[in-house]
Amino acid sequence: MKNPAGRFGRRFDANRPSAARRGYGRRWQRIRQRKLKANPLCQHCLADGRGPVPANEVDHIIPSQGIDDPNHWDEDNLQSLCKPCHSRKTLSDMRAGLTR
C-alpha cells in the first residue's frame, strides 16, 4: 500500500459546500485571528488545570447552524482551543445532536 492516509484518511464529500460557503472565508479568518491573538492559550486546558497549551483552533461555544445564525459571528460565542480539545468538543456536540 503506497498511501495509507488515502485509505484511512478523511473522506471527500463532493456534495459538501466549500469552506467559504459554510461561513469560513475571509471574514471568519479575520475573526479567528483576532480571537487567537486575544486568547492564545487553550481555554479548556486552562480550565482543567492542564497548564498553558497553545491554542490553534477557534470553536463556537454554542455550535453554529450556519452563516445566517447570529451565533456564528458573535465573538463572545467563540473560544480558543488546542486541536485535541476542539476535536473532543466537536465529537461531544455531534453526539448530542447539536451540529449538522
Secondary structure as UniProt FT lines:
FT   HELIX           4..8
FT   TURN            14..15
FT   TURN            19..23
FT   HELIX           26..38
FT   HELIX           43..47
FT   TURN            48..49
FT   STRAND          57..60
FT   TURN            67..68
FT   HELIX           70..73
FT   HELIX           75..77
FT   STRAND          78..81
FT   HELIX           83..95
FT   TURN            96..97
//
